[in-house]
Amino acid sequence: MADHSPAGPAELGAQMDYAEHEKTYGRFIVLAKYGTLACVALMIAMAFGFFTSAGFISATILFVLICALGGYLLR
């Protein structure tokens, strides 16, 4: 049977708001950076707390320090 799908350009509708796209992409990158930082800091702090005799409080302090240092370096 005949294929009746459109063969023209893909953007036939309204114009794209590229400024909004770039702003959303920037926010996604920031979320990805700081989310990765939080996950890595959590894994390091959990390993420190579980595999040493440091305990929960020391692991929590290490987590906060890693997040603070990483946040300073990532800005």
PDB file of N, CA, C, O and CB in Angstrom:
ATOM      1  N   MET A   1       0.828  -1.182   0.000  1.00  0.00           N
ATOM      2  CA  MET A   1       0.000   0.000   0.000  1.00  0.00           C
ATOM      3  C   MET A   1       0.871   1.243   0.000  1.00  0.00           C
ATOM      4  O   MET A   1       2.049   1.188   0.352  1.00  0.00           O
ATOM      5  CB  MET A   1      -0.941  -0.001   1.199  1.00  0.00           C
ATOM      6  N   ALA A   2       0.311   2.313  -0.379  1.00  0.00           N
ATOM      7  CA  ALA A   2       1.044   3.567  -0.469  1.00  0.00           C
ATOM      8  C   ALA A   2       1.304   4.130   0.926  1.00  0.00           C
ATOM      9  O   ALA A   2       0.459   4.033   1.816  1.00  0.00           O
ATOM     10  CB  ALA A   2       0.271   4.584  -1.325  1.00  0.00           C
ATOM     11  N   ASP A   3       2.472   4.711   1.097  1.00  0.00           N
ATOM     12  CA  ASP A   3       2.841   5.339   2.362  1.00  0.00           C
ATOM     13  C   ASP A   3       2.489   6.817   2.277  1.00  0.00           C
ATOM     14  O   ASP A   3       3.026   7.539   1.437  1.00  0.00           O
ATOM     15  CB  ASP A   3       4.360   5.137   2.680  1.00  0.00           C
ATOM     16  N   HIS A   4       1.579   7.272   3.154  1.00  0.00           N
ATOM     17  CA  HIS A   4       1.110   8.652   3.113  1.00  0.00           C
ATOM     18  C   HIS A   4       1.698   9.488   4.249  1.00  0.00           C
ATOM     19  O   HIS A   4       1.095  10.480   4.660  1.00  0.00           O
ATOM     20  CB  HIS A   4      -0.406   8.686   3.178  1.00  0.00           C
ATOM     21  N   SER A   5       2.858   9.104   4.754  1.00  0.00           N
ATOM     22  CA  SER A   5       3.471   9.891   5.818  1.00  0.00           C
ATOM     23  C   SER A   5       4.059  11.173   5.226  1.00  0.00           C
ATOM     24  O   SER A   5       4.479  11.191   4.069  1.00  0.00           O
ATOM     25  CB  SER A   5       4.569   9.068   6.554  1.00  0.00           C
ATOM     26  N   PRO A   6       4.088  12.249   6.026  1.00  0.00           N
ATOM     27  CA  PRO A   6       4.601  13.522   5.493  1.00  0.00           C
ATOM     28  C   PRO A   6       6.089  13.418   5.177  1.00  0.00           C
ATOM     29  O   PRO A   6       6.850  12.820   5.938  1.00  0.00           O
ATOM     30  CB  PRO A   6       4.353  14.670   6.496  1.00  0.00           C
ATOM     31  N   ALA A   7       6.496  13.993   4.070  1.00  0.00           N
ATOM     32  CA  ALA A   7       7.891  13.945   3.641  1.00  0.00           C
ATOM     33  C   ALA A   7       8.571  15.305   3.767  1.00  0.00           C
ATOM     34  O   ALA A   7       9.734  15.442   3.389  1.00  0.00           O
ATOM     35  CB  ALA A   7       7.979  13.455   2.204  1.00  0.00           C
ATOM     36  N   GLY A   8       7.878  16.303   4.286  1.00  0.00           N
ATOM     37  CA  GLY A   8       8.432  17.654   4.392  1.00  0.00           C
ATOM     38  C   GLY A   8       9.271  17.817   5.641  1.00  0.00           C
ATOM     39  O   GLY A   8       9.590  16.840   6.320  1.00  0.00           O
ATOM     40  N   PRO A   9       9.629  19.062   5.943  1.00  0.00           N
ATOM     41  CA  PRO A   9      10.431  19.326   7.140  1.00  0.00           C
ATOM     42  C   PRO A   9       9.654  18.976   8.411  1.00  0.00           C
ATOM     43  O   PRO A   9       8.425  19.039   8.446  1.00  0.00           O
ATOM     44  CB  PRO A   9      10.867  20.801   7.177  1.00  0.00           C
ATOM     45  N   ALA A  10      10.396  18.610   9.445  1.00  0.00           N
ATOM     46  CA  ALA A  10       9.762  18.177  10.689  1.00  0.00           C
ATOM     47  C   ALA A  10       9.120  19.340  11.436  1.00  0.00           C
ATOM     48  O   ALA A  10       8.110  19.147  12.114  1.00  0.00           O
ATOM     49  CB  ALA A  10      10.781  17.492  11.583  1.00  0.00           C
ATOM     50  N   GLU A  11       9.675  20.528  11.330  1.00  0.00           N
ATOM     51  CA  GLU A  11       9.160  21.666  12.085  1.00  0.00           C
ATOM     52  C   GLU A  11       8.144  22.436  11.255  1.00  0.00           C
ATOM     53  O   GLU A  11       8.472  23.464  10.663  1.00  0.00           O
ATOM     54  CB  GLU A  11      10.306  22.593  12.519  1.00  0.00           C
ATOM     55  N   LEU A  12       6.942  21.953  11.210  1.00  0.00           N
ATOM     56  CA  LEU A  12       5.884  22.642  10.484  1.00  0.00           C
ATOM     57  C   LEU A  12       4.982  23.443  11.409  1.00  0.00           C
ATOM     58  O   LEU A  12       4.212  24.287  10.951  1.00  0.00           O
ATOM     59  CB  LEU A  12       5.061  21.650   9.704  1.00  0.00           C
ATOM     60  N   GLY A  13       5.073  23.180  12.713  1.00  0.00           N
ATOM     61  CA  GLY A  13       4.203  23.842  13.672  1.00  0.00           C
ATOM     62  C   GLY A  13       4.779  25.173  14.122  1.00  0.00           C
ATOM     63  O   GLY A  13       5.431  25.880  13.354  1.00  0.00           O
ATOM     64  N   ALA A  14       4.525  25.498  15.381  1.00  0.00           N
ATOM     65  CA  ALA A  14       4.977  26.766  15.943  1.00  0.00           C
ATOM     66  C   ALA A  14       6.496  26.784  16.059  1.00  0.00           C
ATOM     67  O   ALA A  14       7.137  25.735  16.116  1.00  0.00           O
ATOM     68  CB  ALA A  14       4.333  27.010  17.316  1.00  0.00           C
ATOM     69  N   GLN A  15       7.057  27.969  16.094  1.00  0.00           N
ATOM     70  CA  GLN A  15       8.502  28.120  16.246  1.00  0.00           C
ATOM     71  C   GLN A  15       8.933  27.621  17.623  1.00  0.00           C
ATOM     72  O   GLN A  15       8.188  27.740  18.596  1.00  0.00           O
ATOM     73  CB  GLN A  15       8.925  29.597  16.046  1.00  0.00           C
ATOM     74  N   MET A  16      10.126  27.068  17.696  1.00  0.00           N
ATOM     75  CA  MET A  16      10.660  26.560  18.957  1.00  0.00           C
ATOM     76  C   MET A  16      11.172  27.717  19.811  1.00  0.00           C
ATOM     77  O   MET A  16      11.694  28.706  19.296  1.00  0.00           O
ATOM     78  CB  MET A  16      11.789  25.535  18.699  1.00  0.00           C
ATOM     79  N   ASP A  17      11.013  27.575  21.119  1.00  0.00           N
ATOM     80  CA  ASP A  17      11.511  28.561  22.072  1.00  0.00           C
ATOM     81  C   ASP A  17      12.893  28.102  22.526  1.00  0.00           C
ATOM     82  O   ASP A  17      13.024  27.447  23.559  1.00  0.00           O
ATOM     83  CB  ASP A  17      10.530  28.735  23.295  1.00  0.00           C
ATOM     84  N   TYR A  18      13.918  28.445  21.755  1.00  0.00           N
ATOM     85  CA  TYR A  18      15.265  27.953  22.020  1.00  0.00           C
ATOM     86  C   TYR A  18      15.837  28.489  23.325  1.00  0.00           C
ATOM     87  O   TYR A  18      16.625  27.801  23.975  1.00  0.00           O
ATOM     88  CB  TYR A  18      16.179  28.320  20.879  1.00  0.00           C
ATOM     89  N   ALA A  19      15.467  29.681  23.719  1.00  0.00           N
ATOM     90  CA  ALA A  19      15.946  30.222  24.995  1.00  0.00           C
ATOM     91  C   ALA A  19      15.442  29.369  26.153  1.00  0.00           C
ATOM     92  O   ALA A  19      16.184  29.098  27.097  1.00  0.00           O
ATOM     93  CB  ALA A  19      15.492  31.689  25.172  1.00  0.00           C
ATOM     94  N   GLU A  20      14.193  28.949  26.082  1.00  0.00           N
ATOM     95  CA  GLU A  20      13.632  28.090  27.130  1.00  0.00           C
ATOM     96  C   GLU A  20      14.287  26.710  27.117  1.00  0.00           C
ATOM     97  O   GLU A  20      14.513  26.122  28.175  1.00  0.00           O
ATOM     98  CB  GLU A  20      12.111  27.954  26.954  1.00  0.00           C
ATOM     99  N   HIS A  21      14.589  26.194  25.940  1.00  0.00           N
ATOM    100  CA  HIS A  21      15.274  24.900  25.839  1.00  0.00           C
ATOM    101  C   HIS A  21      16.652  24.967  26.483  1.00  0.00           C
ATOM    102  O   HIS A  21      17.044  24.060  27.217  1.00  0.00           O
ATOM    103  CB  HIS A  21      15.399  24.468  24.368  1.00  0.00           C
ATOM    104  N   GLU A  22      17.389  26.043  26.207  1.00  0.00           N
ATOM    105  CA  GLU A  22      18.728  26.192  26.770  1.00  0.00           C
ATOM    106  C   GLU A  22      18.676  26.366  28.279  1.00  0.00           C
ATOM    107  O   GLU A  22      19.543  25.857  28.990  1.00  0.00           O
ATOM    108  CB  GLU A  22      19.443  27.378  26.135  1.00  0.00           C
ATOM    109  N   LYS A  23      17.671  27.077  28.779  1.00  0.00           N
ATOM    110  CA  LYS A  23      17.521  27.248  30.227  1.00  0.00           C
ATOM    111  C   LYS A  23      17.204  25.918  30.902  1.00  0.00           C
ATOM    112  O   LYS A  23      17.739  25.619  31.970  1.00  0.00           O
ATOM    113  CB  LYS A  23      16.418  28.273  30.536  1.00  0.00           C
ATOM    114  N   THR A  24      16.341  25.124  30.289  1.00  0.00           N
ATOM    115  CA  THR A  24      16.004  23.814  30.836  1.00  0.00           C
ATOM    116  C   THR A  24      17.219  22.892  30.808  1.00  0.00           C
ATOM    117  O   THR A  24      17.453  22.153  31.765  1.00  0.00           O
ATOM    118  CB  THR A  24      14.841  23.186  30.053  1.00  0.00           C
ATOM    119  N   TYR A  25      17.994  22.926  29.726  1.00  0.00           N
ATOM    120  CA  TYR A  25      19.197  22.110  29.627  1.00  0.00           C
ATOM    121  C   TYR A  25      20.208  22.511  30.700  1.00  0.00           C
ATOM    122  O   TYR A  25      20.839  21.647  31.309  1.00  0.00           O
ATOM    123  CB  TYR A  25      19.821  22.239  28.230  1.00  0.00           C
ATOM    124  N   GLY A  26      20.363  23.790  30.930  1.00  0.00           N
ATOM    125  CA  GLY A  26      21.270  24.262  31.977  1.00  0.00           C
ATOM    126  C   GLY A  26      20.851  23.771  33.357  1.00  0.00           C
ATOM    127  O   GLY A  26      21.696  23.366  34.155  1.00  0.00           O
ATOM    128  N   ARG A  27      19.572  23.803  33.640  1.00  0.00           N
ATOM    129  CA  ARG A  27      19.076  23.308  34.928  1.00  0.00           C
ATOM    130  C   ARG A  27      19.282  21.803  35.054  1.00  0.00           C
ATOM    131  O   ARG A  27      19.596  21.311  36.138  1.00  0.00           O
ATOM    132  CB  ARG A  27      17.591  23.648  35.097  1.00  0.00           C
ATOM    133  N   PHE A  28      19.107  21.070  33.959  1.00  0.00           N
ATOM    134  CA  PHE A  28      19.339  19.631  33.979  1.00  0.00           C
ATOM    135  C   PHE A  28      20.806  19.322  34.276  1.00  0.00           C
ATOM    136  O   PHE A  28      21.098  18.411  35.051  1.00  0.00           O
ATOM    137  CB  PHE A  28      18.922  19.004  32.641  1.00  0.00           C
ATOM    138  N   ILE A  29      21.722  20.060  33.676  1.00  0.00           N
ATOM    139  CA  ILE A  29      23.145  19.842  33.908  1.00  0.00           C
ATOM    140  C   ILE A  29      23.497  20.115  35.370  1.00  0.00           C
ATOM    141  O   ILE A  29      24.259  19.359  35.972  1.00  0.00           O
ATOM    142  CB  ILE A  29      23.987  20.736  32.977  1.00  0.00           C
ATOM    143  N   VAL A  30      22.952  21.181  35.944  1.00  0.00           N
ATOM    144  CA  VAL A  30      23.202  21.494  37.351  1.00  0.00           C
ATOM    145  C   VAL A  30      22.661  20.377  38.246  1.00  0.00           C
ATOM    146  O   VAL A  30      23.332  19.956  39.188  1.00  0.00           O
ATOM    147  CB  VAL A  30      22.559  22.849  37.731  1.00  0.00           C
ATOM    148  N   LEU A  31      21.462  19.902  37.955  1.00  0.00           N
ATOM    149  CA  LEU A  31      20.877  18.814  38.737  1.00  0.00           C
ATOM    150  C   LEU A  31      21.708  17.543  38.616  1.00  0.00           C
ATOM    151  O   LEU A  31      21.895  16.831  39.602  1.00  0.00           O
ATOM    152  CB  LEU A  31      19.438  18.545  38.285  1.00  0.00           C
ATOM    153  N   ALA A  32      22.206  17.254  37.429  1.00  0.00           N
ATOM    154  CA  ALA A  32      23.027  16.067  37.231  1.00  0.00           C
ATOM    155  C   ALA A  32      24.347  16.176  37.986  1.00  0.00           C
ATOM    156  O   ALA A  32      24.789  15.201  38.594  1.00  0.00           O
ATOM    157  CB  ALA A  32      23.290  15.848  35.744  1.00  0.00           C
ATOM    158  N   LYS A  33      24.984  17.350  37.958  1.00  0.00           N
ATOM    159  CA  LYS A  33      26.256  17.533  38.664  1.00  0.00           C
ATOM    160  C   LYS A  33      26.094  17.345  40.166  1.00  0.00           C
ATOM    161  O   LYS A  33      26.822  16.570  40.786  1.00  0.00           O
ATOM    162  CB  LYS A  33      26.829  18.919  38.374  1.00  0.00           C
ATOM    163  N   TYR A  34      25.130  18.063  40.749  1.00  0.00           N
ATOM    164  CA  TYR A  34      24.982  18.009  42.197  1.00  0.00           C
ATOM    165  C   TYR A  34      24.347  16.696  42.665  1.00  0.00           C
ATOM    166  O   TYR A  34      24.615  16.251  43.781  1.00  0.00           O
ATOM    167  CB  TYR A  34      24.148  19.184  42.674  1.00  0.00           C
ATOM    168  N   GLY A  35      23.530  16.083  41.848  1.00  0.00           N
ATOM    169  CA  GLY A  35      22.996  14.761  42.180  1.00  0.00           C
ATOM    170  C   GLY A  35      24.083  13.719  42.192  1.00  0.00           C
ATOM    171  O   GLY A  35      24.105  12.856  43.070  1.00  0.00           O
ATOM    172  N   THR A  36      24.992  13.782  41.228  1.00  0.00           N
ATOM    173  CA  THR A  36      26.129  12.864  41.200  1.00  0.00           C
ATOM    174  C   THR A  36      27.037  13.097  42.397  1.00  0.00           C
ATOM    175  O   THR A  36      27.522  12.142  43.004  1.00  0.00           O
ATOM    176  CB  THR A  36      26.920  13.024  39.898  1.00  0.00           C
ATOM    177  N   LEU A  37      27.269  14.343  42.737  1.00  0.00           N
ATOM    178  CA  LEU A  37      28.072  14.666  43.915  1.00  0.00           C
ATOM    179  C   LEU A  37      27.462  14.065  45.169  1.00  0.00           C
ATOM    180  O   LEU A  37      28.175  13.473  45.979  1.00  0.00           O
ATOM    181  CB  LEU A  37      28.210  16.181  44.072  1.00  0.00           C
ATOM    182  N   ALA A  38      26.157  14.208  45.343  1.00  0.00           N
ATOM    183  CA  ALA A  38      25.493  13.676  46.537  1.00  0.00           C
ATOM    184  C   ALA A  38      25.589  12.152  46.584  1.00  0.00           C
ATOM    185  O   ALA A  38      25.815  11.583  47.652  1.00  0.00           O
ATOM    186  CB  ALA A  38      24.018  14.113  46.569  1.00  0.00           C
ATOM    187  N   CYS A  39      25.421  11.484  45.443  1.00  0.00           N
ATOM    188  CA  CYS A  39      25.518  10.014  45.411  1.00  0.00           C
ATOM    189  C   CYS A  39      26.924   9.542  45.727  1.00  0.00           C
ATOM    190  O   CYS A  39      27.099   8.588  46.486  1.00  0.00           O
ATOM    191  CB  CYS A  39      25.092   9.479  44.045  1.00  0.00           C
ATOM    192  N   VAL A  40      27.929  10.193  45.159  1.00  0.00           N
ATOM    193  CA  VAL A  40      29.315   9.802  45.423  1.00  0.00           C
ATOM    194  C   VAL A  40      29.673  10.067  46.883  1.00  0.00           C
ATOM    195  O   VAL A  40      30.321   9.237  47.520  1.00  0.00           O
ATOM    196  CB  VAL A  40      30.283  10.561  44.487  1.00  0.00           C
ATOM    197  N   ALA A  41      29.265  11.199  47.411  1.00  0.00           N
ATOM    198  CA  ALA A  41      29.548  11.516  48.809  1.00  0.00           C
ATOM    199  C   ALA A  41      28.863  10.518  49.738  1.00  0.00           C
ATOM    200  O   ALA A  41      29.436  10.115  50.750  1.00  0.00           O
ATOM    201  CB  ALA A  41      29.094  12.947  49.139  1.00  0.00           C
ATOM    202  N   LEU A  42      27.654  10.124  49.401  1.00  0.00           N
ATOM    203  CA  LEU A  42      26.939   9.150  50.221  1.00  0.00           C
ATOM    204  C   LEU A  42      27.636   7.797  50.205  1.00  0.00           C
ATOM    205  O   LEU A  42      27.763   7.154  51.247  1.00  0.00           O
ATOM    206  CB  LEU A  42      25.502   9.003  49.736  1.00  0.00           C
ATOM    207  N   MET A  43      28.090   7.357  49.032  1.00  0.00           N
ATOM    208  CA  MET A  43      28.780   6.068  48.943  1.00  0.00           C
ATOM    209  C   MET A  43      30.091   6.076  49.723  1.00  0.00           C
ATOM    210  O   MET A  43      30.417   5.101  50.401  1.00  0.00           O
ATOM    211  CB  MET A  43      29.050   5.714  47.483  1.00  0.00           C
ATOM    212  N   ILE A  44      30.840   7.166  49.632  1.00  0.00           N
ATOM    213  CA  ILE A  44      32.101   7.263  50.375  1.00  0.00           C
ATOM    214  C   ILE A  44      31.830   7.287  51.875  1.00  0.00           C
ATOM    215  O   ILE A  44      32.516   6.608  52.639  1.00  0.00           O
ATOM    216  CB  ILE A  44      32.890   8.525  49.952  1.00  0.00           C
ATOM    217  N   ALA A  45      30.843   8.059  52.299  1.00  0.00           N
ATOM    218  CA  ALA A  45      30.527   8.140  53.722  1.00  0.00           C
ATOM    219  C   ALA A  45      30.001   6.802  54.253  1.00  0.00           C
ATOM    220  O   ALA A  45      30.315   6.418  55.380  1.00  0.00           O
ATOM    221  CB  ALA A  45      29.496   9.248  53.972  1.00  0.00           C
ATOM    222  N   MET A  46      29.210   6.095  53.455  1.00  0.00           N
ATOM    223  CA  MET A  46      28.721   4.790  53.894  1.00  0.00           C
ATOM    224  C   MET A  46      29.871   3.795  54.025  1.00  0.00           C
ATOM    225  O   MET A  46      29.920   3.036  54.993  1.00  0.00           O
ATOM    226  CB  MET A  46      27.666   4.254  52.914  1.00  0.00           C
ATOM    227  N   ALA A  47      30.787   3.788  53.076  1.00  0.00           N
ATOM    228  CA  ALA A  47      31.944   2.899  53.155  1.00  0.00           C
ATOM    229  C   ALA A  47      32.793   3.248  54.374  1.00  0.00           C
ATOM    230  O   ALA A  47      33.272   2.357  55.076  1.00  0.00           O
ATOM    231  CB  ALA A  47      32.789   2.987  51.866  1.00  0.00           C
ATOM    232  N   PHE A  48      32.980   4.531  54.622  1.00  0.00           N
ATOM    233  CA  PHE A  48      33.742   4.972  55.788  1.00  0.00           C
ATOM    234  C   PHE A  48      33.066   4.543  57.087  1.00  0.00           C
ATOM    235  O   PHE A  48      33.737   4.110  58.023  1.00  0.00           O
ATOM    236  CB  PHE A  48      33.916   6.489  55.765  1.00  0.00           C
ATOM    237  N   GLY A  49      31.757   4.662  57.143  1.00  0.00           N
ATOM    238  CA  GLY A  49      31.040   4.308  58.360  1.00  0.00           C
ATOM    239  C   GLY A  49      30.918   2.815  58.591  1.00  0.00           C
ATOM    240  O   GLY A  49      30.932   2.365  59.737  1.00  0.00           O
ATOM    241  N   PHE A  50      30.798   2.037  57.519  1.00  0.00           N
ATOM    242  CA  PHE A  50      30.600   0.598  57.668  1.00  0.00           C
ATOM    243  C   PHE A  50      31.897  -0.177  57.815  1.00  0.00           C
ATOM    244  O   PHE A  50      31.945  -1.150  58.568  1.00  0.00           O
ATOM    245  CB  PHE A  50      29.843   0.069  56.495  1.00  0.00           C
ATOM    246  N   PHE A  51      32.951   0.228  57.115  1.00  0.00           N
ATOM    247  CA  PHE A  51      34.168  -0.578  57.073  1.00  0.00           C
ATOM    248  C   PHE A  51      35.271  -0.086  57.994  1.00  0.00           C
ATOM    249  O   PHE A  51      36.359  -0.662  58.013  1.00  0.00           O
ATOM    250  CB  PHE A  51      34.683  -0.620  55.683  1.00  0.00           C
ATOM    251  N   THR A  52      35.015   0.956  58.748  1.00  0.00           N
ATOM    252  CA  THR A  52      35.966   1.404  59.760  1.00  0.00           C
ATOM    253  C   THR A  52      35.234   1.441  61.097  1.00  0.00           C
ATOM    254  O   THR A  52      34.027   1.207  61.162  1.00  0.00           O
ATOM    255  CB  THR A  52      36.575   2.811  59.401  1.00  0.00           C
ATOM    256  N   SER A  53      35.960   1.733  62.137  1.00  0.00           N
ATOM    257  CA  SER A  53      35.313   1.822  63.450  1.00  0.00           C
ATOM    258  C   SER A  53      34.908   3.262  63.767  1.00  0.00           C
ATOM    259  O   SER A  53      34.737   3.616  64.934  1.00  0.00           O
ATOM    260  CB  SER A  53      36.251   1.286  64.547  1.00  0.00           C
ATOM    261  N   ALA A  54      34.757   4.087  62.739  1.00  0.00           N
ATOM    262  CA  ALA A  54      34.466   5.504  62.937  1.00  0.00           C
ATOM    263  C   ALA A  54      33.046   5.732  63.447  1.00  0.00           C
ATOM    264  O   ALA A  54      32.834   6.551  64.342  1.00  0.00           O
ATOM    265  CB  ALA A  54      34.674   6.262  61.641  1.00  0.00           C
ATOM    266  N   GLY A  55      32.075   5.018  62.886  1.00  0.00           N
ATOM    267  CA  GLY A  55      30.705   5.162  63.338  1.00  0.00           C
ATOM    268  C   GLY A  55      29.881   6.119  62.494  1.00  0.00           C
ATOM    269  O   GLY A  55      30.357   6.714  61.528  1.00  0.00           O
ATOM    270  N   PHE A  56      28.612   6.243  62.905  1.00  0.00           N
ATOM    271  CA  PHE A  56      27.626   7.005  62.145  1.00  0.00           C
ATOM    272  C   PHE A  56      27.910   8.506  62.139  1.00  0.00           C
ATOM    273  O   PHE A  56      27.817   9.158  61.099  1.00  0.00           O
ATOM    274  CB  PHE A  56      26.251   6.756  62.704  1.00  0.00           C
ATOM    275  N   ILE A  57      28.257   9.049  63.312  1.00  0.00           N
ATOM    276  CA  ILE A  57      28.464  10.499  63.416  1.00  0.00           C
ATOM    277  C   ILE A  57      29.642  10.932  62.556  1.00  0.00           C
ATOM    278  O   ILE A  57      29.562  11.947  61.864  1.00  0.00           O
ATOM    279  CB  ILE A  57      28.698  10.913  64.884  1.00  0.00           C
ATOM    280  N   SER A  58      30.727  10.182  62.589  1.00  0.00           N
ATOM    281  CA  SER A  58      31.890  10.527  61.773  1.00  0.00           C
ATOM    282  C   SER A  58      31.582  10.408  60.285  1.00  0.00           C
ATOM    283  O   SER A  58      32.046  11.220  59.486  1.00  0.00           O
ATOM    284  CB  SER A  58      33.073   9.634  62.133  1.00  0.00           C
ATOM    285  N   ALA A  59      30.801   9.398  59.913  1.00  0.00           N
ATOM    286  CA  ALA A  59      30.420   9.241  58.512  1.00  0.00           C
ATOM    287  C   ALA A  59      29.521  10.392  58.065  1.00  0.00           C
ATOM    288  O   ALA A  59      29.635  10.864  56.933  1.00  0.00           O
ATOM    289  CB  ALA A  59      29.709   7.896  58.297  1.00  0.00           C
ATOM    290  N   THR A  60      28.639  10.842  58.936  1.00  0.00           N
ATOM    291  CA  THR A  60      27.768  11.974  58.609  1.00  0.00           C
ATOM    292  C   THR A  60      28.583  13.251  58.441  1.00  0.00           C
ATOM    293  O   THR A  60      28.331  14.038  57.529  1.00  0.00           O
ATOM    294  CB  THR A  60      26.701  12.167  59.700  1.00  0.00           C
ATOM    295  N   ILE A  61      29.557  13.454  59.318  1.00  0.00           N
ATOM    296  CA  ILE A  61      30.422  14.629  59.201  1.00  0.00           C
ATOM    297  C   ILE A  61      31.219  14.568  57.901  1.00  0.00           C
ATOM    298  O   ILE A  61      31.376  15.581  57.219  1.00  0.00           O
ATOM    299  CB  ILE A  61      31.376  14.726  60.414  1.00  0.00           C
ATOM    300  N   LEU A  62      31.725  13.376  57.556  1.00  0.00           N
ATOM    301  CA  LEU A  62      32.449  13.219  56.297  1.00  0.00           C
ATOM    302  C   LEU A  62      31.549  13.512  55.103  1.00  0.00           C
ATOM    303  O   LEU A  62      31.984  14.160  54.151  1.00  0.00           O
ATOM    304  CB  LEU A  62      33.023  11.806  56.187  1.00  0.00           C
ATOM    305  N   PHE A  63      30.303  13.047  55.137  1.00  0.00           N
ATOM    306  CA  PHE A  63      29.348  13.316  54.057  1.00  0.00           C
ATOM    307  C   PHE A  63      29.144  14.816  53.872  1.00  0.00           C
ATOM    308  O   PHE A  63      29.170  15.319  52.749  1.00  0.00           O
ATOM    309  CB  PHE A  63      28.000  12.632  54.348  1.00  0.00           C
ATOM    310  N   VAL A  64      28.943  15.526  54.976  1.00  0.00           N
ATOM    311  CA  VAL A  64      28.724  16.983  54.903  1.00  0.00           C
ATOM    312  C   VAL A  64      29.970  17.685  54.365  1.00  0.00           C
ATOM    313  O   VAL A  64      29.863  18.615  53.565  1.00  0.00           O
ATOM    314  CB  VAL A  64      28.353  17.553  56.300  1.00  0.00           C
ATOM    315  N   LEU A  65      31.148  17.245  54.799  1.00  0.00           N
ATOM    316  CA  LEU A  65      32.385  17.858  54.320  1.00  0.00           C
ATOM    317  C   LEU A  65      32.596  17.621  52.827  1.00  0.00           C
ATOM    318  O   LEU A  65      32.983  18.535  52.099  1.00  0.00           O
ATOM    319  CB  LEU A  65      33.573  17.316  55.102  1.00  0.00           C
ATOM    320  N   ILE A  66      32.341  16.397  52.373  1.00  0.00           N
ATOM    321  CA  ILE A  66      32.497  16.097  50.947  1.00  0.00           C
ATOM    322  C   ILE A  66      31.501  16.914  50.122  1.00  0.00           C
ATOM    323  O   ILE A  66      31.855  17.454  49.074  1.00  0.00           O
ATOM    324  CB  ILE A  66      32.301  14.582  50.683  1.00  0.00           C
ATOM    325  N   CYS A  67      30.266  17.003  50.592  1.00  0.00           N
ATOM    326  CA  CYS A  67      29.262  17.801  49.861  1.00  0.00           C
ATOM    327  C   CYS A  67      29.642  19.282  49.824  1.00  0.00           C
ATOM    328  O   CYS A  67      29.476  19.942  48.799  1.00  0.00           O
ATOM    329  CB  CYS A  67      27.872  17.636  50.509  1.00  0.00           C
ATOM    330  N   ALA A  68      30.147  19.797  50.934  1.00  0.00           N
ATOM    331  CA  ALA A  68      30.534  21.203  50.972  1.00  0.00           C
ATOM    332  C   ALA A  68      31.724  21.473  50.051  1.00  0.00           C
ATOM    333  O   ALA A  68      31.716  22.444  49.295  1.00  0.00           O
ATOM    334  CB  ALA A  68      30.872  21.623  52.405  1.00  0.00           C
ATOM    335  N   LEU A  69      32.740  20.623  50.113  1.00  0.00           N
ATOM    336  CA  LEU A  69      33.906  20.810  49.263  1.00  0.00           C
ATOM    337  C   LEU A  69      33.550  20.617  47.785  1.00  0.00           C
ATOM    338  O   LEU A  69      33.976  21.393  46.929  1.00  0.00           O
ATOM    339  CB  LEU A  69      35.017  19.839  49.672  1.00  0.00           C
ATOM    340  N   GLY A  70      32.778  19.589  47.501  1.00  0.00           N
ATOM    341  CA  GLY A  70      32.357  19.355  46.115  1.00  0.00           C
ATOM    342  C   GLY A  70      31.481  20.476  45.583  1.00  0.00           C
ATOM    343  O   GLY A  70      31.636  20.893  44.435  1.00  0.00           O
ATOM    344  N   GLY A  71      30.566  20.965  46.402  1.00  0.00           N
ATOM    345  CA  GLY A  71      29.728  22.084  45.987  1.00  0.00           C
ATOM    346  C   GLY A  71      30.540  23.329  45.702  1.00  0.00           C
ATOM    347  O   GLY A  71      30.233  24.077  44.774  1.00  0.00           O
ATOM    348  N   TYR A  72      31.581  23.555  46.501  1.00  0.00           N
ATOM    349  CA  TYR A  72      32.463  24.704  46.252  1.00  0.00           C
ATOM    350  C   TYR A  72      33.221  24.529  44.940  1.00  0.00           C
ATOM    351  O   TYR A  72      33.369  25.480  44.173  1.00  0.00           O
ATOM    352  CB  TYR A  72      33.457  24.888  47.417  1.00  0.00           C
ATOM    353  N   LEU A  73      33.705  23.304  44.682  1.00  0.00           N
ATOM    354  CA  LEU A  73      34.495  23.061  43.480  1.00  0.00           C
ATOM    355  C   LEU A  73      33.638  23.023  42.216  1.00  0.00           C
ATOM    356  O   LEU A  73      34.133  23.342  41.135  1.00  0.00           O
ATOM    357  CB  LEU A  73      35.254  21.761  43.619  1.00  0.00           C
ATOM    358  N   LEU A  74      32.377  22.644  42.324  1.00  0.00           N
ATOM    359  CA  LEU A  74      31.520  22.527  41.146  1.00  0.00           C
ATOM    360  C   LEU A  74      30.850  23.831  40.706  1.00  0.00           C
ATOM    361  O   LEU A  74      30.304  23.903  39.605  1.00  0.00           O
ATOM    362  CB  LEU A  74      30.470  21.515  41.411  1.00  0.00           C
ATOM    363  N   ARG A  75      30.888  24.842  41.541  1.00  0.00           N
ATOM    364  CA  ARG A  75      30.175  26.067  41.146  1.00  0.00           C
ATOM    365  C   ARG A  75      30.898  26.846  40.114  1.00  0.00           C
ATOM    366  O   ARG A  75      30.420  27.896  39.686  1.00  0.00           O
ATOM    367  CB  ARG A  75      29.936  26.937  42.319  1.00  0.00           C
TER     368      ARG A  75
END
